[in-house]
Each structure stands twice: as structure tokens, then as C-alpha cells.
Amino acid sequence: MKIPEKHQRWVPYEDTLPQSGGEGVVRRILAYNGELMTVENTFEKGSVGKSHSHPHTQITYIISGKFEFTIDGETRIVTAGDTLLKEDGVVHGCVCLEAGKLLDIFNPMREDFLK
């Protein structure tokens, strides 16, 4: 298992490297290029995505589970099928209420995730 390479056309899931995204969170970097990056995050119940901001626009699609998200001071409960927009510089974070998965799409790609 390894992190896919930039511009890798085919990214078999079973070949992706599970990495720690924090306590109770497993991150997998999926396909990306210089402009876009997809990342899957699997959360255990009670796990926290600490409040933070970054210079990337981020769209999060809730694949499964239930999460309490705070974006720019507004808090909502989200579940499978919901989509969230976090523009660059906006403070955001979450608490996992029921174990689940998120799919994050970043523009531009997250160089810091490759280190």
C-alpha cells in the first residue's frame, strides 16, 4: 500500500495507504493532481475533526454516519448524502456522532497530506 502518485489515472482502493487523520480517524488519499485532491476519512463514533482552517476550498460529501459539523461558527447535524462547502480560510471542524465516512475534495490539492 502507498500514497497514489500525482496524476495517477487509476487508484485501486485496496492499494491505498490508510493513514492516521487523528485519534479514531483513518485517512486515505485517493486520486489527485495539482488542482484537485480526493480524500476519504473514516471516523469512529466520538472522533473529533479539530477546528481548523487552510488555504484550500474543501467540499465534503457524507458517505455514511452522522456528524455534528461547525463551519464558520454555524453548527448543524449532517448525515449520508449531505454536502458541505468550506471555502479557503473558513474555520471548520466536526464530531462524529455515529461511525461513518466522508469524502473530501480539495482545491488546490493538499501538499501537506503527502508528507
N, CA, C and O of each residue as an XYZ file, in Angstrom:
460
protein
N       0.832     -1.178      0.000
C       0.000      0.000      0.000
C       0.878      1.243      0.000
O       1.959      1.263      0.589
N       0.388      2.278     -0.674
C       1.153      3.514     -0.762
C       0.220      4.667     -1.099
O      -0.942      4.465     -1.450
N       0.744      5.863     -0.988
C       0.003      7.047     -1.418
C       0.055      7.065     -2.938
O       1.128      6.889     -3.515
N      -1.082      7.275     -3.600
C      -1.051      7.348     -5.064
C      -0.135      8.486     -5.530
O       0.146      9.424     -4.784
N       0.309      8.380     -6.746
C       1.146      9.425     -7.326
C       0.271     10.496     -7.960
O      -0.854     10.231     -8.385
N       0.814     11.722     -8.017
C       0.103     12.811     -8.678
C      -0.170     12.414    -10.125
O       0.718     11.891    -10.799
N      -1.360     12.652    -10.598
C      -1.826     12.339    -11.956
C      -2.028     10.846    -12.197
O      -2.199     10.429    -13.343
N      -2.011     10.029    -11.134
C      -2.247      8.592    -11.308
C      -3.687      8.394    -11.771
O      -4.626      8.772    -11.070
N      -3.856      7.816    -12.927
C      -5.172      7.695    -13.553
C      -6.079      6.707    -12.839
O      -7.263      6.982    -12.643
N      -5.546      5.581    -12.455
C      -6.324      4.536    -11.791
C      -5.799      4.371    -10.371
O      -4.600      4.189    -10.164
N      -6.700      4.436     -9.395
C      -6.297      4.311     -7.994
C      -7.159      3.223     -7.339
O      -8.223      3.519     -6.796
N      -6.696      1.953     -7.390
C      -7.444      0.878     -6.736
C      -7.480      1.106     -5.221
O      -6.446      1.344     -4.598
N      -8.657      1.031     -4.651
C      -8.823      1.289     -3.217
C      -7.936      0.386     -2.371
O      -7.339      0.836     -1.393
N      -7.850     -0.883     -2.745
C      -7.072     -1.830     -1.940
C      -5.578     -1.512     -1.944
O      -4.836     -2.040     -1.116
N      -5.129     -0.661     -2.859
C      -3.724     -0.265     -2.908
C      -3.434      1.025     -2.139
O      -2.274      1.403     -1.980
N      -4.495      1.710     -1.655
C      -4.276      2.992     -0.979
C      -3.804      2.780      0.453
O      -4.123      1.775      1.088
N      -3.047      3.735      0.939
C      -2.421      3.641      2.255
C      -3.309      4.277      3.318
O      -3.564      5.480      3.264
N      -3.788      3.485      4.294
C      -4.524      4.093      5.399
C      -3.552      4.825      6.316
O      -2.537      4.262      6.726
N      -3.861      6.078      6.637
C      -3.009      6.906      7.490
C      -3.845      7.456      8.631
O      -5.068      7.547      8.519
N      -3.206      7.819      9.710
C      -3.926      8.444     10.808
C      -4.317      9.864     10.422
O      -3.494     10.649      9.952
N      -5.581     10.171     10.629
C      -6.070     11.536     10.439
C      -6.406     12.145     11.793
O      -7.136     13.133     11.873
N      -5.878     11.558     12.847
C      -6.195     11.948     14.213
C      -6.747     10.726     14.936
O      -6.975      9.684     14.322
N      -6.958     10.857     16.231
C      -7.448      9.724     17.017
C      -8.831      9.298     16.530
O      -9.771     10.093     16.520
N      -8.941      8.013     16.120
C     -10.211      7.469     15.661
C     -10.561      7.813     14.225
O     -11.682      7.564     13.782
N      -9.605      8.386     13.488
C      -9.852      8.783     12.094
C      -8.793      8.149     11.199
O      -7.597      8.248     11.473
N      -9.239      7.498     10.129
C      -8.323      6.925      9.134
C      -8.520      7.686      7.829
O      -9.633      7.784      7.312
N      -7.419      8.223      7.308
C      -7.439      8.997      6.064
C      -6.810      8.179      4.952
O      -5.791      7.518      5.154
N      -7.424      8.226      3.775
C      -6.856      7.616      2.568
C      -6.853      8.664      1.462
O      -7.897      9.195      1.082
N      -5.665      8.948      0.957
C      -5.547      9.841     -0.188
C      -5.900      9.032     -1.426
O      -5.372      7.941     -1.641
N      -6.798      9.578     -2.233
C      -7.240      8.907     -3.449
C      -6.631      9.639     -4.646
O      -5.486     10.083     -4.558
N      -7.331      9.777     -5.729
C      -6.775     10.419     -6.927
C      -6.597     11.927     -6.719
O      -7.380     12.572     -6.022
N      -5.539     12.472     -7.348
C      -5.296     13.908     -7.272
C      -4.366     14.363     -8.385
O      -3.634     13.576     -8.985
N      -4.424     15.665     -8.637
C      -3.444     16.346     -9.482
C      -3.114     17.655     -8.776
O      -3.416     17.788     -7.590
N      -2.523     18.598     -9.435
C      -2.152     19.846     -8.777
C      -3.328     20.711     -8.370
O      -3.207     21.548     -7.475
N      -4.463     20.517     -9.020
C      -5.640     21.358     -8.781
C      -6.672     20.735     -7.856
O      -7.367     21.455     -7.139
N      -6.786     19.414     -7.857
C      -7.817     18.716     -7.083
C      -7.228     17.534     -6.329
O      -6.253     16.923     -6.766
N      -7.842     17.219     -5.182
C      -7.454     16.023     -4.433
C      -8.702     15.446     -3.781
O      -9.506     16.178     -3.204
N      -8.859     14.121     -3.876
C      -9.942     13.443     -3.169
C      -9.337     12.642     -2.015
O      -8.304     11.989     -2.158
N     -10.016     12.714     -0.869
C      -9.539     12.062      0.345
C     -10.738     11.442      1.049
O     -11.765     12.094      1.236
N     -10.599     10.175      1.438
C     -11.637      9.517      2.220
C     -11.206      9.516      3.684
O     -10.065      9.184      4.004
N     -12.135      9.894      4.576
C     -11.887      9.872      6.013
C     -12.925      8.976      6.673
O     -14.128      9.189      6.519
N     -12.453      7.966      7.414
C     -13.329      7.057      8.138
C     -13.236      7.402      9.620
O     -12.150      7.386     10.198
N     -14.370      7.713     10.229
C     -14.438      8.148     11.622
C     -15.090      7.094     12.505
O     -16.099      6.494     12.133
N     -14.506      6.876     13.673
C     -15.159      6.091     14.719
C     -16.082      7.034     15.486
O     -15.845      8.240     15.542
N     -17.126      6.478     16.069
C     -18.040      7.281     16.886
C     -17.253      8.008     17.979
O     -16.416      7.414     18.658
N     -17.533      9.289     18.134
C     -16.864     10.100     19.151
C     -15.593     10.775     18.687
O     -15.055     11.627     19.395
N     -15.095     10.412     17.505
C     -13.876     11.035     16.981
C     -14.136     12.498     16.637
O     -15.252     12.890     16.296
N     -13.084     13.281     16.737
C     -13.203     14.718     16.510
C     -12.286     15.149     15.378
O     -11.104     14.806     15.357
N     -12.837     15.895     14.448
C     -12.039     16.616     13.462
C     -11.850     18.011     14.033
O     -12.751     18.845     13.940
N     -10.673     18.279     14.630
C     -10.439     19.540     15.340
C     -10.698     20.744     14.443
O     -10.444     20.700     13.240
N     -11.208     21.820     15.041
C     -11.455     23.061     14.299
C     -10.145     23.577     13.722
O      -9.126     23.638     14.410
N     -10.191     23.944     12.456
C      -9.004     24.427     11.760
C      -9.432     25.175     10.497
O     -10.611     25.191     10.144
N      -8.489     25.775      9.843
C      -8.718     26.381      8.528
C      -7.479     26.127      7.685
O      -6.420     25.782      8.212
N      -7.613     26.296      6.389
C      -6.496     26.094      5.472
C      -6.778     26.864      4.185
O      -7.919     27.246      3.926
N      -5.748     27.090      3.385
C      -5.918     27.874      2.160
C      -6.409     27.030      0.977
O      -5.917     27.175     -0.141
N      -7.367     26.160      1.228
C      -7.928     25.302      0.189
C      -9.446     25.384      0.290
O      -9.984     25.460      1.395
N     -10.135     25.369     -0.823
C     -11.581     25.169     -0.794
C     -11.798     23.670     -0.641
O     -11.136     22.865     -1.296
N     -12.735     23.305      0.235
C     -12.998     21.894      0.540
C     -14.489     21.624      0.439
O     -15.304     22.325      1.039
N     -14.833     20.611     -0.319
C     -16.203     20.121     -0.368
C     -16.204     18.756      0.299
O     -15.383     17.900     -0.030
N     -17.118     18.550      1.231
C     -17.239     17.279      1.937
C     -18.576     16.646      1.611
O     -19.623     17.276      1.759
N     -18.540     15.407      1.169
C     -19.748     14.613      0.916
C     -19.828     13.558      2.010
O     -18.867     12.824      2.238
N     -20.974     13.477      2.688
C     -21.150     12.499      3.759
C     -21.570     11.172      3.118
O     -22.683     11.045      2.607
N     -20.671     10.192      3.151
C     -20.960      8.872      2.584
C     -21.857      8.085      3.536
O     -22.841      7.475      3.117
N     -21.504      8.106      4.830
C     -22.275      7.366      5.832
C     -22.028      7.984      7.192
O     -21.104      8.778      7.363
N     -22.855      7.619      8.159
C     -22.691      8.093      9.521
C     -23.479      9.349      9.811
O     -24.306      9.792      9.014
N     -23.201      9.909     10.969
C     -23.867     11.127     11.433
C     -22.815     11.991     12.105
O     -22.065     11.508     12.954
N     -22.752     13.266     11.735
C     -21.719     14.173     12.209
C     -22.328     15.497     12.646
O     -23.327     15.954     12.092
N     -21.703     16.101     13.651
C     -22.026     17.474     14.021
C     -20.888     18.331     13.478
O     -19.760     18.253     13.965
N     -21.184     19.145     12.473
C     -20.187     19.998     11.837
C     -20.403     21.439     12.246
O     -21.535     21.906     12.372
N     -19.302     22.130     12.448
C     -19.345     23.579     12.644
C     -18.511     24.196     11.535
O     -17.341     23.861     11.349
N     -19.143     25.110     10.799
C     -18.470     25.828      9.716
C     -18.701     27.311      9.932
O     -19.839     27.779      9.928
N     -17.615     28.048     10.121
C     -17.688     29.497     10.299
C     -18.672     29.880     11.413
O     -19.429     30.842     11.281
N     -18.648     29.111     12.513
C     -19.481     29.419     13.671
C     -20.892     28.857     13.643
O     -21.603     28.958     14.643
N     -21.321     28.270     12.537
C     -22.656     27.676     12.433
C     -22.543     26.162     12.575
O     -21.727     25.535     11.901
N     -23.356     25.572     13.447
C     -23.316     24.140     13.715
C     -24.583     23.467     13.235
O     -25.691     23.950     13.472
N     -24.403     22.325     12.544
C     -25.528     21.529     12.058
C     -25.186     20.051     12.142
O     -24.018     19.664     12.132
N     -26.234     19.230     12.226
C     -26.099     17.776     12.164
C     -26.258     17.371     10.709
O     -27.197     17.804     10.041
N     -25.337     16.537     10.208
C     -25.383     16.089      8.817
C     -25.309     14.571      8.758
O     -24.726     13.929      9.632
N     -25.914     14.001      7.708
C     -25.952     12.550      7.524
C     -25.685     12.208      6.058
O     -25.464     13.090      5.228
N     -25.712     10.921      5.764
C     -25.406     10.417      4.414
C     -26.157     11.198      3.340
O     -27.363     11.425      3.435
N     -25.410     11.598      2.321
C     -25.980     12.327      1.190
C     -25.829     13.829      1.286
O     -25.965     14.521      0.277
N     -25.552     14.356      2.470
C     -25.374     15.799      2.631
C     -24.002     16.220      2.103
O     -23.050     15.440      2.114
N     -23.924     17.463      1.645
C     -22.687     18.021      1.104
C     -22.409     19.360      1.777
O     -23.326     20.149      2.003
N     -21.142     19.612      2.097
C     -20.731     20.826      2.794
C     -19.661     21.551      1.999
O     -18.767     20.922      1.432
N     -19.750     22.876      1.955
C     -18.743     23.700      1.289
C     -17.992     24.495      2.345
O     -18.586     25.220      3.143
N     -16.668     24.344      2.332
C     -15.803     25.086      3.252
C     -14.787     25.823      2.394
O     -13.818     25.236      1.912
N     -15.022     27.118      2.210
C     -14.127     27.883      1.353
C     -12.825     28.189      2.090
O     -12.759     28.120      3.317
N     -11.797     28.525      1.322
C     -10.474     28.720      1.906
C     -10.503     29.750      3.028
O     -11.123     30.808      2.918
N      -9.809     29.403      4.113
C      -9.705     30.294      5.251
C     -10.830     30.190      6.266
O     -10.737     30.795      7.333
N     -11.885     29.446      5.973
C     -13.021     29.330      6.882
C     -12.740     28.258      7.940
O     -12.330     27.147      7.604
N     -12.960     28.587      9.202
C     -12.733     27.649     10.299
C     -13.857     26.615     10.313
O     -15.037     26.957     10.228
N     -13.464     25.335     10.421
C     -14.444     24.246     10.425
C     -13.912     23.063     11.226
O     -12.704     22.917     11.411
N     -14.826     22.225     11.697
C     -14.471     21.037     12.445
C     -15.721     20.197     12.659
O     -16.829     20.630     12.343
N     -15.540     18.984     13.200
C     -16.691     18.103     13.391
C     -16.494     17.152     14.553
O     -15.383     16.942     15.039
N     -17.614     16.585     14.981
C     -17.636     15.495     15.946
C     -18.460     14.386     15.301
O     -19.546     14.640     14.780
N     -17.949     13.162     15.335
C     -18.656     12.030     14.752
C     -19.652     11.482     15.779
O     -19.255     11.009     16.843
N     -20.936     11.549     15.457
C     -21.995     11.074     16.350
C     -22.320      9.607     16.126
O     -22.685      8.898     17.064
N     -22.189      9.151     14.888
C     -22.356      7.735     14.518
C     -21.263      7.421     13.512
O     -21.084      8.168     12.551
N     -20.529      6.334     13.711
C     -19.401      5.986     12.845
C     -19.760      6.181     11.371
O     -20.868      5.858     10.945
N     -18.813      6.709     10.604
C     -19.112      6.956      9.196
C     -17.902      7.350      8.382
O     -16.768      7.367      8.861
N     -18.193      7.672      7.109
C     -17.152      8.046      6.151
C     -17.514      9.354      5.475
O     -18.677      9.646      5.197
N     -16.461     10.134      5.220
C     -16.576     11.396      4.495
C     -15.681     11.330      3.270
O     -14.609     10.725      3.308
N     -16.119     11.948      2.190
C     -15.277     12.111      1.009
C     -15.002     13.600      0.869
O     -15.925     14.392      0.681
N     -13.724     13.981      0.962
C     -13.319     15.376      0.841
C     -12.680     15.612     -0.511
O     -11.904     14.794     -1.005
N     -13.022     16.749     -1.099
C     -12.422     17.188     -2.359
C     -11.810     18.555     -2.093
O     -12.491     19.471     -1.631
N     -10.519     18.686     -2.388
C      -9.790     19.914     -2.121
C      -9.327     20.575     -3.414
O      -8.957     19.904     -4.378
N      -9.356     21.918     -3.411
C      -8.776     22.703     -4.487
C      -8.013     23.844     -3.841
O      -8.612     24.615     -3.091
N      -6.698     23.989     -4.100
C      -5.866     23.021     -4.802
C      -5.594     21.808     -3.922
O      -6.061     21.737     -2.785
N      -4.847     20.870     -4.447
C      -4.546     19.644     -3.692
C      -3.768     19.977     -2.417
O      -3.141     21.031     -2.316
N      -3.820     19.067     -1.453
C      -3.173     19.267     -0.151
C      -1.765     18.689     -0.162
O      -1.574     17.498      0.084
N      -0.794     19.524     -0.445
C       0.618     19.084     -0.421
C       0.985     18.556      0.965
O       1.765     17.611      1.080
N       0.429     19.160      2.017
C       0.777     18.755      3.385
C       0.351     17.324      3.690
O       0.929     16.704      4.583
N      -0.629     16.779      2.992
C      -1.059     15.393      3.215
C      -0.056     14.388      2.667
O      -0.095     13.217      3.042
N       0.832     14.816      1.797
C       1.793     13.915      1.171
C       3.069     13.752      1.971
O       3.925     12.945      1.608
N       3.212     14.501      3.053
C       4.451     14.469      3.844
C       4.373     13.488      4.973
O       5.331     13.341      5.731
